[in-house]
Amino acid sequence: MSLRYRGVSYEPTQAQVEMSEELIGRYRGAAVSRHTPKQSAAHSSVEGLKYRGATVK
């Protein structure tokens, strides 16, 4: 699938995350579930993050 934004074409990327489904209850007879990732994603360091030229923590 090819996408286009302001005249520039690009291919979308999808993160491959394994999800687990947990049944948390019932609402009006329908099962209610919550989807959570099996492993949390590693956060990148925030060093070098800038906003309008100023370094933010």
ZIKA-V646136 format. One record per residue. PHI is phi in whole degrees, 0 to 359 (999 if undefined). PSI is psi in whole degrees, -180 to 180 (* if undefined). OMEGA is omega in whole degrees, -180 to 180 (none if undefined). Layout:
phi=PHI psi=PSI omega=OMEGA
phi=PHI psi=PSI omega=OMEGA
//
This chain:
phi=999 psi=124 omega=-179
phi=254 psi=133 omega=180
phi=247 psi=161 omega=-179
phi=221 psi=133 omega=177
phi=222 psi=120 omega=-179
phi=50 psi=42 omega=175
phi=85 psi=-1 omega=-180
phi=252 psi=127 omega=178
phi=273 psi=146 omega=176
phi=206 psi=159 omega=178
phi=258 psi=130 omega=179
phi=288 psi=148 omega=176
phi=247 psi=141 omega=-180
phi=244 psi=131 omega=176
phi=281 psi=132 omega=179
phi=268 psi=99 omega=-178
phi=240 psi=128 omega=177
phi=282 psi=131 omega=-178
phi=246 psi=148 omega=173
phi=244 psi=146 omega=-178
phi=249 psi=131 omega=-178
phi=237 psi=126 omega=177
phi=281 psi=120 omega=-176
phi=251 psi=-5 omega=177
phi=159 psi=-166 omega=178
phi=228 psi=143 omega=177
phi=227 psi=118 omega=-179
phi=50 psi=40 omega=176
phi=88 psi=-10 omega=-180
phi=261 psi=142 omega=178
phi=287 psi=136 omega=179
phi=248 psi=126 omega=-178
phi=233 psi=161 omega=179
phi=236 psi=134 omega=178
phi=259 psi=124 omega=179
phi=230 psi=148 omega=177
phi=290 psi=146 omega=-180
phi=289 psi=-36 omega=177
phi=232 psi=139 omega=179
phi=284 psi=146 omega=180
phi=286 psi=143 omega=178
phi=285 psi=131 omega=179
phi=274 psi=140 omega=178
phi=283 psi=159 omega=180
phi=291 psi=151 omega=-178
phi=264 psi=7 omega=177
phi=296 psi=140 omega=178
phi=85 psi=3 omega=179
phi=284 psi=127 omega=-177
phi=232 psi=148 omega=175
phi=227 psi=116 omega=-178
phi=52 psi=40 omega=175
phi=88 psi=-10 omega=-180
phi=259 psi=138 omega=178
phi=283 psi=132 omega=179
phi=244 psi=153 omega=-179
phi=277 psi=* omega=none
//
